């Protein structure tokens, strides 16, 4: 069992980046741009691109994994949910951009959520705080 001084050496300060494996960087960037993401930087030689999330420095890092190709991974995908002002409007915008949500927006304790999956099976949710606006980043 560690004492308190050991724990201080690895204090969790916040997120750096969330990495998503993709089979083709150009296809992944095109998909996520259609979904409304902005590319912060792209390093094709390294097989990575950073997608911005709000005004934060960390983001979603797409990383090419050649063996994936265009198919869902052989494991259940974790879900990453991002806050948006209105999830039902996001669902309409995603559909208009040619991205089919996994299901209709569904009600949560804080508001509404809609989820999408990229061509490699990574699931992202867009969630709002319409039922709990005091918890939202913007009022």
MDAnalysis code that builds the backbone (N, CA, C; Angstrom):
import MDAnalysis as mda
import numpy as np

u = mda.Universe.empty(417, n_residues=139, atom_resindex=np.repeat(np.arange(139), 3), trajectory=True)
u.add_TopologyAttr("name", ["N", "CA", "C"] * 139)
u.add_TopologyAttr("resid", np.arange(1, 140))
u.add_TopologyAttr("resname", ["UNK", "UNK", "UNK", "UNK", "UNK", "UNK", "UNK", "UNK", "UNK", "UNK", "UNK", "UNK", "UNK", "UNK", "UNK", "UNK", "UNK", "UNK", "UNK", "UNK", "UNK", "UNK", "UNK", "UNK", "UNK", "UNK", "UNK", "UNK", "UNK", "UNK", "UNK", "UNK", "UNK", "UNK", "UNK", "UNK", "UNK", "UNK", "UNK", "UNK", "UNK", "UNK", "UNK", "UNK", "UNK", "UNK", "UNK", "UNK", "UNK", "UNK", "UNK", "UNK", "UNK", "UNK", "UNK", "UNK", "UNK", "UNK", "UNK", "UNK", "UNK", "UNK", "UNK", "UNK", "UNK", "UNK", "UNK", "UNK", "UNK", "UNK", "UNK", "UNK", "UNK", "UNK", "UNK", "UNK", "UNK", "UNK", "UNK", "UNK", "UNK", "UNK", "UNK", "UNK", "UNK", "UNK", "UNK", "UNK", "UNK", "UNK", "UNK", "UNK", "UNK", "UNK", "UNK", "UNK", "UNK", "UNK", "UNK", "UNK", "UNK", "UNK", "UNK", "UNK", "UNK", "UNK", "UNK", "UNK", "UNK", "UNK", "UNK", "UNK", "UNK", "UNK", "UNK", "UNK", "UNK", "UNK", "UNK", "UNK", "UNK", "UNK", "UNK", "UNK", "UNK", "UNK", "UNK", "UNK", "UNK", "UNK", "UNK", "UNK", "UNK", "UNK", "UNK", "UNK", "UNK", "UNK", "UNK"])
u.atoms.positions = np.array([
    [0.848, -1.183, 0.000],
    [0.000, 0.000, 0.000],
    [0.885, 1.234, 0.000],
    [0.557, 2.204, -0.857],
    [1.345, 3.425, -0.992],
    [0.979, 4.413, 0.096],
    [1.975, 5.200, 0.504],
    [1.647, 6.283, 1.424],
    [1.312, 7.544, 0.623],
    [0.888, 8.576, 1.301],
    [0.426, 9.808, 0.647],
    [1.487, 10.430, -0.242],
    [2.748, 10.394, 0.133],
    [3.790, 11.030, -0.673],
    [3.949, 10.343, -2.030],
    [3.717, 9.032, -2.094],
    [3.783, 8.341, -3.383],
    [2.657, 8.812, -4.291],
    [1.473, 8.998, -3.752],
    [0.316, 9.406, -4.552],
    [0.509, 10.800, -5.128],
    [1.154, 11.700, -4.413],
    [1.367, 13.056, -4.903],
    [2.214, 13.071, -6.163],
    [3.027, 12.057, -6.390],
    [3.890, 12.038, -7.565],
    [3.115, 11.748, -8.841],
    [1.907, 11.270, -8.743],
    [1.116, 11.008, -9.946],
    [-0.287, 11.586, -9.834],
    [-0.392, 12.748, -9.264],
    [-1.675, 13.428, -9.143],
    [-2.274, 13.648, -10.534],
    [-3.535, 13.329, -10.692],
    [-4.222, 13.522, -11.966],
    [-4.625, 14.981, -12.100],
    [-4.099, 15.646, -13.119],
    [-4.322, 17.077, -13.289],
    [-5.375, 17.409, -14.337],
    [-5.686, 16.482, -15.210],
    [-6.656, 16.731, -16.277],
    [-6.299, 15.908, -17.495],
    [-7.084, 16.041, -18.527],
    [-6.855, 15.283, -19.742],
    [-5.750, 15.918, -20.569],
    [-4.967, 15.090, -21.228],
    [-4.031, 15.566, -22.236],
    [-4.738, 15.411, -23.574],
    [-4.775, 14.215, -24.120],
    [-5.503, 13.929, -25.352],
    [-6.193, 12.588, -25.211],
    [-7.258, 12.392, -25.975],
    [-7.915, 11.101, -26.087],
    [-7.517, 10.567, -27.457],
    [-6.938, 9.367, -27.520],
    [-6.497, 8.796, -28.787],
    [-7.537, 7.835, -29.342],
    [-7.838, 7.984, -30.634],
    [-8.751, 7.086, -31.321],
    [-8.001, 6.411, -32.463],
    [-8.032, 5.080, -32.526],
    [-7.376, 4.386, -33.633],
    [-8.244, 4.464, -34.885],
    [-7.619, 4.760, -36.012],
    [-8.323, 4.818, -37.294],
    [-7.505, 4.059, -38.336],
    [-8.155, 3.629, -39.398],
    [-7.476, 2.865, -40.435],
    [-6.880, 3.713, -41.532],
    [-7.389, 4.920, -41.749],
    [-6.904, 5.801, -42.807],
    [-7.053, 7.234, -42.334],
    [-5.939, 7.947, -42.229],
    [-5.959, 9.286, -41.651],
    [-6.779, 10.267, -42.500],
    [-6.597, 10.250, -43.804],
    [-7.329, 11.182, -44.668],
    [-8.836, 10.947, -44.566],
    [-9.262, 9.681, -44.590],
    [-10.689, 9.362, -44.463],
    [-11.214, 9.781, -43.092],
    [-10.415, 9.564, -42.050],
    [-10.840, 9.921, -40.695],
    [-10.990, 11.431, -40.556],
    [-10.009, 12.181, -41.056],
    [-10.091, 13.643, -40.973],
    [-11.324, 14.139, -41.724],
    [-11.576, 13.606, -42.908],
    [-12.758, 14.017, -43.677],
    [-14.043, 13.707, -42.916],
    [-14.133, 12.531, -42.298],
    [-15.325, 12.159, -41.517],
    [-15.536, 13.134, -40.367],
    [-14.486, 13.393, -39.595],
    [-14.637, 14.244, -38.420],
    [-14.861, 15.711, -38.786],
    [-14.323, 16.168, -39.898],
    [-14.641, 17.523, -40.345],
    [-16.120, 17.631, -40.713],
    [-16.673, 16.599, -41.354],
    [-18.108, 16.598, -41.648],
    [-18.920, 16.613, -40.361],
    [-18.380, 15.999, -39.301],
    [-19.070, 15.953, -38.012],
    [-18.914, 17.249, -37.223],
    [-18.204, 18.236, -37.779],
    [-18.098, 19.542, -37.141],
    [-16.806, 19.815, -36.390],
    [-15.858, 18.894, -36.432],
    [-14.582, 19.099, -35.738],
    [-13.646, 19.961, -36.578],
    [-12.767, 20.684, -35.901],
    [-11.719, 21.466, -36.548],
    [-10.393, 20.766, -36.301],
    [-9.578, 20.659, -37.338],
    [-8.263, 20.029, -37.198],
    [-7.303, 21.050, -36.599],
    [-6.696, 20.709, -35.467],
    [-5.715, 21.566, -34.814],
    [-4.359, 21.454, -35.469],
    [-3.965, 20.238, -35.777],
    [-2.758, 19.998, -36.556],
    [-2.846, 18.617, -37.167],
    [-2.030, 18.423, -38.179],
    [-2.012, 17.145, -38.878],
    [-0.572, 16.808, -39.199],
    [-0.156, 15.583, -38.894],
    [1.204, 15.112, -39.156],
    [1.075, 13.778, -39.884],
    [0.889, 13.858, -41.200],
    [0.626, 12.664, -42.003],
    [1.747, 11.627, -41.903],
    [2.996, 12.089, -41.882],
    [4.124, 11.153, -41.806],
    [4.085, 10.325, -40.526],
    [3.570, 10.916, -39.466],
    [3.439, 10.208, -38.197],
    [2.101, 9.508, -38.034],
    [1.196, 9.719, -38.988],
    [-0.113, 9.076, -38.938],
    [-1.029, 9.615, -37.859],
    [-0.917, 10.936, -37.551],
    [-1.755, 11.511, -36.501],
    [-2.358, 12.842, -36.944],
    [-3.488, 13.158, -36.371],
    [-4.132, 14.458, -36.535],
    [-4.855, 14.770, -35.233],
    [-4.803, 16.023, -34.825],
    [-5.472, 16.450, -33.596],
    [-6.747, 17.203, -33.952],
    [-7.848, 16.774, -33.350],
    [-9.125, 17.467, -33.503],
    [-9.347, 18.347, -32.285],
    [-9.696, 19.587, -32.506],
    [-9.957, 20.518, -31.405],
    [-11.325, 20.227, -30.790],
    [-11.394, 20.444, -29.483],
    [-12.656, 20.306, -28.755],
    [-12.819, 21.577, -27.940],
    [-13.709, 22.449, -28.385],
    [-13.910, 23.722, -27.697],
    [-12.639, 24.547, -27.701],
    [-12.442, 25.312, -26.654],
    [-11.267, 26.162, -26.545],
    [-10.122, 25.510, -25.796],
    [-10.258, 24.228, -25.489],
    [-9.236, 23.532, -24.715],
    [-8.053, 23.143, -25.590],
    [-6.865, 23.079, -25.000],
    [-5.668, 22.655, -25.731],
    [-5.700, 21.162, -26.026],
    [-6.023, 20.305, -25.062],
    [-6.122, 18.880, -25.397],
    [-7.260, 18.655, -26.375],
    [-7.197, 17.563, -27.072],
    [-8.257, 17.259, -28.018],
    [-8.359, 15.770, -28.254],
    [-8.905, 15.429, -29.403],
    [-9.018, 14.031, -29.802],
    [-7.935, 13.790, -30.838],
    [-7.058, 12.872, -30.540],
    [-5.942, 12.570, -31.419],
    [-6.274, 11.328, -32.231],
    [-6.373, 11.494, -33.544],
    [-6.594, 10.360, -34.435],
    [-5.238, 9.750, -34.732],
    [-5.128, 8.444, -34.590],
    [-3.848, 7.768, -34.830],
    [-4.074, 6.591, -35.771],
    [-3.353, 6.579, -36.874],
    [-3.489, 5.510, -37.863],
    [-2.968, 4.195, -37.302],
    [-3.806, 3.192, -37.391],
    [-3.444, 1.814, -37.049],
    [-3.716, 1.014, -38.314],
    [-2.688, 0.753, -39.113],
    [-2.849, 0.166, -40.441],
    [-3.688, -1.102, -40.475],
    [-3.602, -1.910, -39.441],
    [-4.316, -3.185, -39.467],
    [-5.827, -3.038, -39.299],
    [-6.312, -1.854, -38.953],
    [-7.749, -1.683, -38.733],
    [-8.554, -1.653, -40.020],
    [-8.078, -0.937, -41.021],
    [-8.888, -0.781, -42.221],
    [-10.203, -0.101, -41.873],
    [-11.204, -0.232, -42.718],
    [-12.526, 0.344, -42.457],
    [-13.418, -0.725, -41.863],
    [-13.341, -0.896, -40.577],
    [-14.201, -1.868, -39.913],
    [-14.232, -1.547, -38.427],
    [-15.300, -1.922, -37.768],
    [-15.332, -1.716, -36.316],
    [-14.247, -2.553, -35.648],
    [-13.678, -2.067, -34.565],
    [-12.682, -2.881, -33.869],
    [-13.328, -4.139, -33.304],
    [-12.542, -5.175, -33.052],
    [-13.108, -6.437, -32.560],
    [-13.435, -6.411, -31.068],
    [-13.578, -5.241, -30.495],
    [-13.902, -5.110, -29.074],
    [-14.971, -4.028, -28.919],
    [-15.710, -4.053, -27.821],
    [-16.672, -2.973, -27.587],
    [-15.926, -1.643, -27.453],
    [-16.413, -0.631, -28.105],
    [-15.738, 0.660, -28.098],
    [-16.128, 1.476, -26.872],
    [-15.139, 2.115, -26.245],
    [-15.511, 3.084, -25.210],
    [-16.251, 4.243, -25.876],
    [-16.974, 4.985, -25.102],
    [-17.711, 6.126, -25.644],
    [-17.123, 7.415, -25.089],
    [-16.955, 8.376, -25.975],
    [-16.493, 9.704, -25.586],
    [-17.652, 10.650, -25.840],
    [-18.107, 11.327, -24.797],
    [-19.206, 12.278, -24.948],
    [-18.652, 13.686, -24.824],
    [-19.097, 14.546, -25.722],
    [-18.676, 15.935, -25.757],
    [-19.896, 16.827, -25.539],
    [-19.701, 17.904, -24.805],
    [-20.811, 18.810, -24.535],
    [-21.087, 19.699, -25.734],
    [-22.351, 19.822, -26.070],
    [-22.827, 20.732, -27.117],
    [-24.001, 21.530, -26.544],
    [-24.338, 22.675, -27.139],
    [-25.470, 23.445, -26.611],
    [-26.808, 22.720, -26.759],
    [-26.981, 21.955, -27.859],
    [-28.271, 21.320, -28.137],
    [-28.025, 20.019, -28.898],
    [-28.167, 18.891, -28.242],
    [-27.878, 17.584, -28.857],
    [-28.859, 17.243, -29.972],
    [-30.103, 17.663, -29.833],
    [-31.078, 17.370, -30.890],
    [-30.760, 18.160, -32.156],
    [-30.285, 19.394, -32.006],
    [-29.838, 20.172, -33.167],
    [-28.585, 19.540, -33.758],
    [-27.697, 19.042, -32.904],
    [-26.497, 18.359, -33.392],
    [-26.879, 17.140, -34.230],
    [-27.897, 16.397, -33.795],
    [-28.352, 15.224, -34.552],
    [-28.835, 15.632, -35.937],
    [-29.561, 16.719, -36.010],
    [-30.044, 17.205, -37.319],
    [-28.870, 17.623, -38.197],
    [-27.900, 18.339, -37.620],
    [-26.736, 18.789, -38.387],
    [-25.891, 17.615, -38.863],
    [-25.705, 16.618, -38.003],
    [-24.930, 15.431, -38.389],
    [-25.615, 14.699, -39.538],
    [-26.917, 14.535, -39.438],
    [-27.678, 13.862, -40.491],
    [-27.564, 14.634, -41.803],
    [-27.666, 15.952, -41.732],
    [-27.541, 16.789, -42.929],
    [-26.148, 16.682, -43.546],
    [-25.135, 16.398, -42.714],
    [-23.761, 16.250, -43.197],
    [-23.478, 14.834, -43.699],
    [-24.508, 13.966, -43.684],
    [-24.331, 12.604, -44.184],
    [-23.837, 11.612, -43.152],
    [-23.912, 11.975, -41.880],
    [-23.495, 11.081, -40.798],
    [-24.741, 10.608, -40.069],
    [-25.000, 9.328, -40.127],
    [-26.204, 8.772, -39.519],
    [-25.962, 8.490, -38.032],
    [-26.721, 9.130, -37.150],
    [-26.588, 8.813, -35.724],
    [-26.910, 7.343, -35.459],
    [-26.362, 6.798, -34.380],
    [-26.604, 5.402, -34.031],
    [-28.062, 5.176, -33.644],
    [-28.712, 6.194, -33.110],
    [-30.106, 6.110, -32.688],
    [-30.654, 7.529, -32.618],
    [-31.919, 7.654, -32.368],
    [-32.494, 8.979, -32.146],
    [-31.882, 9.567, -30.879],
    [-31.850, 10.902, -30.750],
    [-31.389, 11.481, -29.491],
    [-32.185, 10.891, -28.326],
    [-31.475, 10.636, -27.233],
    [-32.141, 10.056, -26.072],
    [-31.937, 10.944, -24.853],
    [-32.904, 10.858, -23.960],
    [-32.918, 11.674, -22.757],
    [-31.952, 11.101, -21.721],
    [-31.223, 12.008, -21.050],
    [-30.348, 11.634, -19.947],
    [-30.755, 12.452, -18.727],
    [-30.057, 12.274, -17.627],
    [-30.376, 13.015, -16.403],
    [-30.129, 14.510, -16.559],
    [-29.191, 14.878, -17.470],
    [-28.847, 16.288, -17.613],
    [-29.441, 16.944, -18.848],
    [-29.891, 16.152, -19.820],
    [-30.423, 16.723, -21.051],
    [-30.650, 15.658, -22.107],
    [-30.054, 15.870, -23.287],
    [-30.199, 14.958, -24.418],
    [-28.831, 14.569, -24.940],
    [-28.752, 13.377, -25.556],
    [-27.513, 12.882, -26.141],
    [-27.811, 12.191, -27.454],
    [-26.905, 12.364, -28.415],
    [-26.941, 11.618, -29.665],
    [-25.538, 11.064, -29.887],
    [-25.455, 9.841, -30.411],
    [-24.156, 9.203, -30.629],
    [-23.958, 8.879, -32.105],
    [-22.684, 8.926, -32.513],
    [-22.292, 8.511, -33.855],
    [-21.124, 7.544, -33.726],
    [-20.857, 6.791, -34.779],
    [-19.678, 5.929, -34.828],
    [-18.921, 6.265, -36.105],
    [-17.598, 6.339, -36.004],
    [-16.801, 6.556, -37.205],
    [-16.642, 5.227, -37.953],
    [-16.034, 5.222, -39.120],
    [-15.914, 3.976, -39.891],
    [-15.115, 2.872, -39.200],
    [-14.425, 3.177, -38.102],
    [-13.625, 2.186, -37.371],
    [-14.279, 1.771, -36.066],
    [-15.489, 2.241, -35.831],
    [-16.241, 1.823, -34.658],
    [-16.042, 2.666, -33.419],
    [-15.289, 3.763, -33.493],
    [-15.143, 4.669, -32.355],
    [-16.458, 5.426, -32.180],
    [-16.994, 5.438, -30.966],
    [-18.294, 6.060, -30.703],
    [-18.097, 7.384, -29.970],
    [-18.695, 8.433, -30.535],
    [-18.685, 9.743, -29.906],
    [-20.115, 10.186, -29.677],
    [-20.349, 10.750, -28.512],
    [-21.662, 11.270, -28.173],
    [-21.618, 12.773, -28.068],
    [-22.711, 13.399, -28.407],
    [-22.865, 14.842, -28.285],
    [-24.008, 15.041, -27.302],
    [-23.693, 15.643, -26.164],
    [-24.655, 15.719, -25.069],
    [-24.842, 17.162, -24.611],
    [-26.046, 17.480, -24.188],
    [-26.310, 18.840, -23.715],
    [-26.762, 18.804, -22.254],
    [-26.872, 19.986, -21.682],
    [-27.278, 20.143, -20.284],
    [-28.564, 20.954, -20.200],
    [-29.483, 20.694, -21.121],
    [-30.721, 21.470, -21.156],
    [-31.597, 21.237, -19.921],
    [-31.467, 20.093, -19.278],
    [-32.235, 19.832, -18.049],
    [-31.507, 20.340, -16.805],
    [-30.195, 20.534, -16.918],
    [-29.381, 21.002, -15.789],
    [-28.444, 22.112, -16.268],
    [-28.998, 23.252, -16.708],
    [-28.164, 24.305, -17.290],
    [-27.091, 24.849, -16.349],
    [-27.291, 24.697, -15.059],
    [-26.287, 25.184, -14.107],
    [-24.980, 24.385, -14.202],
    [-25.028, 23.184, -14.822],
    [-23.832, 22.373, -14.983],
    [-23.133, 22.618, -16.323],
    [-23.789, 23.320, -17.230],
    [-23.260, 23.535, -18.571],
    [-22.062, 24.496, -18.549],
    [-21.205, 24.346, -19.545],
    [-20.059, 25.239, -19.676],
    [-20.496, 26.664, -20.032],
    [-21.586, 26.753, -20.803],
    [-22.144, 28.064, -21.172],
    [-23.609, 28.094, -20.758],
    [-24.053, 29.228, -20.264],
    [-25.420, 29.348, -19.802],
    [-26.389, 29.803, -20.832],
])
